[in-house]
C-alpha cells in the first residue's frame, strides 16, 4: 500500500482551495532534483511553454500524458489541446507527466504533490485533469499521479475541491477498466470538446456551482458530450458476461458518441510547438496532414475510430510548417497521419516543401509508410537536402494469405517493388513492421517473414550492386481492440506467440548469406496479454489495476518496469470472486450476442458492419477484401451518417509558392568570431536566432531555467538538453 497522506500534505490540501492563491511547489521540488535521474525533465521552461497568471483565469486545466517526459512531451494531441486552451482568455492549461520512481519516492518523503512542469503548480488545484491515453499500459501511472496529487483514487470519493478527472485518447474508447478512477471520458477529437467542457465549467462556477460536483458531471454528461461512467449501471449474467448497461439518471444518453472535428484547416495546431529541454523520442515539428483512415485494416483501432478521412490542404500545411519552424528552430518536419503517403497531394507537398527549404538543412520525414503508396517522387523529396530519415514500411503479416485476413491489401511483389525504389534512391536500410498472433495465423505465416526479409535484401543488392544493404524486422504481438472487426477475436496466447517468434529467429539466422543483413527486434507475448486484458476489459478489471499498482506496478509500457508475473498474480486474486480470469478477457472468442463493455460508446461504426467484416476475414474459402472508400463507393460502415460528417479530401490543385525570406546565412557566418568555436547546433542557433522565451513564460522557480540554460540569452534549447540516454529502454507506447 502507498503511504498515507502526511499531515503536512493534508494541510496543503486545504490550502489548495480554489479561493486561495496557488503557489509554485518548485521551492520544495528543487532540493530533490540533484538526487534524481535526468532532473531537467521536471524543470519546465521549454521554448513555447506558457505560464499564465493564475488569478486572471477562471477555468484551469492540467493536461497529463501518463508516461515519462521523454515520451509525453512530443505527444501531438496534448500539445494541440495545450495551445487551443491557452489561446482562450481566462483559461489556462499546464502539463504534467509521470515522474520516475526515484522522484516519486522523494516526493512522498518530502510531501511534494504531483505538479505541472509549466508553473510547478499542484495538480489538485486545477479544475480539470485531462489525461491522454495512447495506450492502456499507462493506467497504473494514472493511479500514481492521482495519489501523489492527493486526489482520491475512486471517483466517488472525490469532493468539490478535487479536479474533474477526464480520460481521452484512443484508449478512452473503452474506459471501463478505469471507470472507477475517472470522472469522465471524452471520445474522439478534443479541440472542440475541451472548449465545450470549459464553457460548461465556467458557467457552473459563475452560477455558484449548482448541484456541486455531481451537478457539474450531470451537465457534462447531458450537454457536454462526456461519458460519465457513474451515471451508468452495469449488471452481469450468471455466465459472467455483461447483462446490461443502463443510464441511472434522467437526461443521460443511452449511448455516448465520439467528437469529430471537420475542416482541419481551421485548427492549425500546434502553431508554437514545444521544444524539449531533455532528450525525447521525437525531436521534430510534426504537422498532421490528415486525420482518419479508411484503408480498413481490420486490426487497426486507430483507423476505425478516427473515420472518416479529413485532409488538411496543401496551403494550410505549408503555412503551418513555415510558422512552426520559425517558432521552434526544429530542423526536421514530420508529415504525420495514419498513412501519410495516402494524402491526395502528398507528392506536391513533398516537392514544394523540399523546394522551399532547399539548402537550409531542413529535412522531411514520414512515419510508417504504406507499402503501396510509396513512390519515386517521395523517395527523392524525402532525401533532398542530403538528409535521409528512417524508412519504415508495415506489411504487418508475413504471407499474402494473412495479409488478406487483415485486409492489408498489399502483396509480396508490392513490397519488393517499394523497397527496390527505396534502395535505388540511396537508402541502405529499411525497417519492416509485422504482427504475430493474428486471427487464423499459422506457423507458416510467421515463418514467411524470414523468406520475405531475404527477398528484400536480395532486391536491395540487385538494385544497388552493393552488399551493405540491411533491413530490420520488427514484430509486435497482436492485441484485439474495441471498435474493430477483430473485437470478437480470441487473442493468441503468449506461449504460441513466443514459440513462433523463436522459430522465426532461427529461420532468419539459418541462411548465412543473409543473416547479418537482417536485424530482428521483437517483444515477447506477455505484455500483449496484459494490454489485451486492459483493452477489452470491463469494470471488474479496475480491481486488477489497483492491485498491481499497490504491489508497485509503474511504467508498464517499459520493458524494465513491466512484470507479467505481477499482473498474473494480481488478476488471479482480484478476479477470483467474479467468475472470470485473465484468459476469459484475452484468449476467449466472443459471440455476436455478447454485450461488449464498450457497446454503449459510439465510434460511429455499425456493429453489424463490423461483424460482417469479422466473418469475411475468417471465411475458410479465403478472406474477402474491402477497398478504401476514398476511391470506391461508400460501403456503409456507418460513420458518416452517424456523425454527420463526410470524407474531406483533395486534390485542391494548389501549390506552395517559394518563401520570400528562406535563406541560409549559416554558411557565411560559420567562421565569424564568437560563432566558430561553437558546436554545430549551438552555432546554428546563434546565427539563426531561436526566439527567446518571453519573461512571462519562465517557470515560477527561475532556478529551473537557470539550471538548464534554457531561456538564457544566446543559449539554445538544443544546447541545454540533457545528454544522458533514455531511461534504459524504449517505451512500447511511444
Ligand atoms: S460511411 Fe461510407 S464514406 Fe463514410 S467512412 Fe464509412 S464507408 Fe467511408
Boltz pocket constraint, residues with backbone or C-beta under 6 A from the ligand:
constraints:
  - pocket:
      binder: B
      contacts: [[A, 294], [A, 307], [A, 308], [A, 309], [A, 629], [A, 630], [A, 633], [A, 634], [A, 635], [A, 636], [A, 637], [A, 638], [A, 639], [A, 640], [A, 641], [A, 645], [A, 646], [A, 647]]
      max_distance: 6.0
